Amino acid sequence: TSINLARIYVKKIAESLGVTDFSGLKILDFGAGRGDALIALSEMGADVYGVEPFGYERLLNMGFKVFRTLDEIPEGLTFDGIVTMDVVEHLGSPWLEIGRFNLLLNEDGFVYISTPNADSLRARIQGERWREALRAGHFVLFTGNSLETIIDRSGYKNRKRLKWYIQYNKSAIQNVLGYILQSVLIDGELRYLIRKS
């Protein structure tokens, strides 16, 4: 995720939550990567933390509060929100982490998850040749139904599949097609906003 896309996504998360910024909220970015979402969240007022095993040193040097794994988070430290963008497909047992998020959330906390959509039009057409299926680091790919099953079994009380209109390129035709695919839930990305209560 580039910094520009991270800013768009973070703004969309805020809109989906019905807030204008994240002032006063403690938010964890699980799979923080290069720190783009951490930067975007902090620009919107959040007190940010990250979990990132590979870019840990870099993020630490950038001044972020960061852990290598969920296990390093001190007992008693909880969050108002957890975001994980295009990360759960890289985990061997993503249902375990999604379940653990629930334990790290404050009572009114939220989780935002995005991951490639294995039920997308492109995945349906390309099958085993779908680019997301061919990526070596992708261990588990989700459809809306499979991700919803994991969310529900993890004890969350409220989930919503988000439909965001995002212009990824300058082509009007591609943007209209993207909008149509999103509206019928066969676009390339699953996006869920989950509430603990």
N, C-alpha and C positions, 0 to 999 in steps of 0.2 A: 504494500500500500504506500503510495507516494504521500508526501506531506499535503499536497493539494487535495487528493482524494480523502485522506484522513480528516481534513477539515470539513469536507462535505459530509462525510459519514457521521462525524461527531455532531455537527449541526443537525443532521437528520435524526440522530438519536435523541437530542434535546427536544426537537419538535415532537417526536413520537411520545416522549414523556410529558409533554405539555409545559416545558420549562424554557426559559430564554438562555440560561447559562447553568453552569454546574458549581456556582459559588457555594462554599460550605459543605460540599460533598466529597467524600473520600472514595476514589475510584481506582480499581485495579485493572490493569491491562494484562491479560493472560496471553503470553506469546507476543511480547512487546517488540520484537524484531529490532529495527533501527531506531525506534522511539517516535515514529511519526504520530501515532495515536496519542502517546504520552504528551507530546508537544501540543497537539490540537486540543486535548482535554484540558491541559493546564492553561492554555490561552483562553479557554472558556471558564476559568475560575476553579477548576477541580484541584483538590489535593491528590496528586497522582502517585501510584505505586505500580511497579511492573514485575512480572515474572518472565524471565528470559534466560534460558540456559546457555545459548550460544553468543548472544551479544551483551552478556552481563557486564563485563569490564567496560565496554564502550558506554553503556547506559550509566554506569556508576560514574565514569569520568565526565559525563554530561551533567551530573548533579542530580540524577534521579534516584529515588528510593527503590531499590530493585532486589529481587530474590532470584535464585537460580531455579527453584522449584516451589510448589505450594507448601511442601514440608518445611521450608525455611521461614515461612511466615510465622511470627511470634504468636503464641497462644493468646487469645483475647483481642487480637487485632482483627477488626471486622470492617466491612466496606458498605458504602451506600450503593455501589454499583460495580459490576464486573463486565468488562468488554473483552471479547475474544473474536478477532477478525481473521478469518481464513486460517485457523489454527487447528480446530478439532479433527480435521481430516488427516492431520499429521500424527495423531496419537494412536497408540496401539489399542487402548481401551478408553475411548473418549467419554463413555458413560460414567466412568469412575470420577473423572475430573468435573464433569457437569454436575454430578451428585455432590461432590465436595464444595462446589461453589455455594450451594445452599447453606452449608455450615459457616461460610465466611461472610455471609450477607447479614446486614442489619435487618430488623423485622420488615421494614418497608422497602427493602433493597430490590434492585433489578439486575438482570443479566441480559446482555446483548450478544447474540451469537450470529456470525455469518460463516457460511461454508458453501462450496460449490454444490449445485443442485443436480443430483444424479438422475432426476426426472425432467431435466431441461430438454428443450427441443433438440439442441445440438447433441446432447448425450443420447437421446433416442435415435437420432439419425446416424451418429457415428459409432454407437455401441462400444465395442472394445477398443476402438481407435480414438475415442473421445480423449482430448488432451489431458483432462483432469485424471482420467483413469490410467494414463500412461506415465504420469509423474511418479518417479521412484519414491518420493517421500509421502505419498498419499496412501494411507493404510486403510481408512474407512471412509467410504463415500455415502452420503445421505440423500434420501428423498425427504420430502416434507413429512410424510407419514412416519418414516423411521426416526427422524429427529424428534417429532412430537411424542412418539412412544417413549423415548429416552427422557425427555423433559418431564413428562407426566409421571413416569416411574421414579424419577428423582425427587418427587415430593413437592414440586412447584405448584402453586395454586392458580396461576394465571399466565397464559401465554398467548402471544399474538404474532402471526406471520405478517411482516411488514411489506408493503408494496411502495417502494420509493421510485420516483421517476428521476433518474440520474442521466445526464448527458455525458456519455463517455467519449464521444468524438464529434466532429463538426458536420458529419453527414446527416442531413435531415431525414433521409430515408431510413438509415440505420437507427436513428433515435426514435422514430415512430415505430419501427419494428420492435425495438427494445421495450418501448412502452406497452405495446400490445402483448408481447410475451410475458411481461411482468403482470399485466392485468389478468391473464389467464393462468398464471402460476407455473409457466414453463420457461422462465428466464434462467440465466446461468447461475444465479446466486440465491441461496436460502438466507433469509434474515428474520431473526426472531427476537422479540422483546419479551422477556420473562419476568414476572414479579414473584417475589417470595410469598407474598400474602395478597 
